[in-house]
Amino acid sequence: MALQTREQHIKKERATSNICTSQALLANVAAFYAIYHGSEGLKEIASEVHIKAKILSVGLESVGHTVVNGTFFDTITVNLKGITPEDYVACCVEKGINIFVDYSHSTVSISVDEATTEGHVLSLLEAAGLQLPVIGVLSKLAEQKRAMPLQMLRKHVFLGHSIFQKVQK
């Protein structure tokens, strides 16, 4: 039972208040992540994640798909043209990539994070009909639009406590 949530072995039907105890592990992981990376590290990670989402957005729009959410950080919602969401998802699953389909709106949502590689981005774009190699062009276009929208920028100092300055990678 190393590093698992407390009392995870209890069956759901017998559990009463143990749902809350599992949140402590998540809170500790989040705290250690913040301490390890610090505010500058988190800003760098956020910037990298956002640029990956921008590259996806620019690439998908370049082949006629519509990005529904104009303001985004790490997740874009796309109205696909010329390919059904089901076919797109099937193609992505073949490449080992999971995405969300909203069947009521015929859209797909794609989330990226720090574990998303250039290969993942290329696979997502290729499945959408983009002819490769174009990642250099897309990176330059996304770089031009890199600036985070003002309404998404943090306006105050965060992780200001000394512990976040002492222990970092």
Secondary structure, 3 states (H helix, E strand, C coil): CCCCCCCCCCCHHHCCCHHHHHHHHHHHHHHHHHHHHHHHHHHHHHHHHHHHHHHHHHHHHHCCCEECCCCCCCEEEEECCCCCHHHHHHHHHHCCCCCEEECCCCEEEEECCCCCCHHHHHHHHHHCCCCCCCHHHHHHHHHHCCCCCHHHCCCCCCCCCCHHHHCCC
